[in-house]
Amino acid sequence: MCCFIVLIDHCVNSFKPDLRFTSLTSFGGEIRRIIGWGPLNLIYSGIAPVCIFFILSGFVLSLKFNSVNEHDVIFKGIIKRYPRLVLPVLASMILMYAVFSLFNLFTDYRSNLTIANVIKESLYFVPFEHVVLTNYAMWTISFEVYGSFLVFGLLASVSVKETKLWIYCIVLIFLYLQGSYYCLFIAGMIFSDIFSRGKYHISKTKRLILFIVGLILATSPYPRSGVEVYGGLYEYIQIFSFLEYKDVYRYLMLTGSIFIFSAILGSGLFESFADYKYFRFLGKISFPLYITHSIFINVFAYVLHRFNPEVSFTIFVAVTFLTIITCLVVAAIFERLVDLPSIKIANIIANKFK
């Protein structure tokens, strides 16, 4: 679900960014303000879902160790993390090169992507550098890599059960005060530790409050051109106007995503909702969808703006629908041909180091 929101976010960015322009005076502007100045803007806000990705990574990466308490799990996790992430990334970059090269043959579209760039970005820049990438969606992968090592390092170094939760909390607070995305991985570890011991219990009322407050915080307007950030439900943010908005925004995202995760973790209602086959399908293809969708958004955006300088809402919906269908089909194929084999290869490599 989070990945799907990221897909919509990038479609808006590339096809019709003025959907976020709350300063327009027309009827369309009023609709934009209703959506943009309230939690409904979650439908095109991709940062909060990314934050939840990071929490989920910390949760999942530490869950097995918390269940079996064997350090061999940590060692294998460290060994297989790089190939598990990089092999699909490399395949997606090769796919991007192939699609762009084919597109070059039939249009005047020109891409600077080369095989050398594919290899350098896939094997080094994507997993290890926080830099602008050809596949812009992959900026999160380097955080995933370093966040994973942070999780495994803490799991390996803190063995005393009575104190490890306190140490996790100290690390969380330190990173949170830095405004670092890495605090989210630690939050996931804390949730995993409590949940795996069967001690995570929250009443329905508290869950509802956490979810609502988290949603309000996590849907705070992202600072970008044409977006008024202090409107509607978010007028309260002006009390922090003496600070840089981008810094305030970062803390709102960190806090809101943690609240949302804490509200849905272990929720029977949410689990039954997420158990539908369509959501299970999205869960299976989420990583392939995440690392391949920008390829086709770039192609559709070029064609769209070449023939439609002014994109109407109807055209936007049609092109977005076509993009979603294309991306889902490609991701489903990619999951079977690339992602699953990559997981198997990563496991084989890890088992070689027994």
Secondary structure as the mmCIF struct_conf table of DSSP 4:
data_model
#
loop_
_struct_conf.conf_type_id
_struct_conf.id
_struct_conf.beg_label_comp_id
_struct_conf.beg_label_asym_id
_struct_conf.beg_label_seq_id
_struct_conf.end_label_comp_id
_struct_conf.end_label_asym_id
_struct_conf.end_label_seq_id
HELX_RH_AL_P HELX_RH_AL_P1 CYS A 2 PHE A 15
HELX_RH_3T_P HELX_RH_3T_P1 PRO A 17 ARG A 20
TURN_TY1_P TURN_TY1_P1 THR A 22 SER A 23
BEND BEND1 SER A 26 SER A 26
HELX_RH_AL_P HELX_RH_AL_P2 PHE A 27 GLY A 36
TURN_TY1_P TURN_TY1_P2 TRP A 37 TRP A 37
BEND BEND2 GLY A 38 GLY A 38
HELX_RH_3T_P HELX_RH_3T_P2 PRO A 39 TYR A 44
HELX_RH_AL_P HELX_RH_AL_P3 ILE A 47 VAL A 68
HELX_RH_AL_P HELX_RH_AL_P4 HIS A 71 PHE A 106
BEND BEND3 THR A 107 ASP A 108
HELX_RH_AL_P HELX_RH_AL_P5 ILE A 115 LYS A 120
HELX_RH_PI_P HELX_RH_PI_P1 GLU A 121 PHE A 125
HELX_RH_AL_P HELX_RH_AL_P6 VAL A 126 PHE A 128
BEND BEND4 VAL A 131 VAL A 131
BEND BEND5 THR A 134 ASN A 135
HELX_RH_3T_P HELX_RH_3T_P3 TYR A 136 MET A 138
HELX_RH_AL_P HELX_RH_AL_P7 TRP A 139 SER A 157
HELX_RH_AL_P HELX_RH_AL_P8 LYS A 161 LEU A 177
TURN_TY1_P TURN_TY1_P3 GLN A 178 GLY A 179
TURN_TY1_P TURN_TY1_P4 TYR A 181 TYR A 181
HELX_RH_AL_P HELX_RH_AL_P9 TYR A 182 SER A 196
TURN_TY1_P TURN_TY1_P5 ARG A 197 GLY A 198
HELX_RH_AL_P HELX_RH_AL_P10 LYS A 204 ALA A 218
TURN_TY1_P TURN_TY1_P6 THR A 219 THR A 219
BEND BEND6 SER A 220 SER A 220
HELX_LH_PP_P HELX_LH_PP_P1 PRO A 221 TYR A 222
TURN_TY1_P TURN_TY1_P7 SER A 225 GLY A 226
BEND BEND7 VAL A 229 TYR A 230
HELX_RH_3T_P HELX_RH_3T_P4 GLY A 232 PHE A 240
TURN_TY1_P TURN_TY1_P8 SER A 241 PHE A 242
BEND BEND8 LEU A 243 LEU A 243
HELX_RH_AL_P HELX_RH_AL_P11 TYR A 245 ILE A 264
TURN_TY1_P TURN_TY1_P9 LEU A 265 GLY A 266
HELX_RH_AL_P HELX_RH_AL_P12 GLY A 268 ALA A 274
TURN_TY1_P TURN_TY1_P10 ASP A 275 ASP A 275
BEND BEND9 TYR A 276 TYR A 276
HELX_RH_AL_P HELX_RH_AL_P13 LYS A 277 PHE A 307
BEND BEND10 PRO A 309 GLU A 310
HELX_RH_AL_P HELX_RH_AL_P14 PHE A 313 PHE A 334
HELX_RH_PI_P HELX_RH_PI_P2 GLU A 335 ASP A 339
HELX_RH_AL_P HELX_RH_AL_P15 LEU A 340 ASN A 351
TURN_TY1_P TURN_TY1_P11 LYS A 352 PHE A 353
#
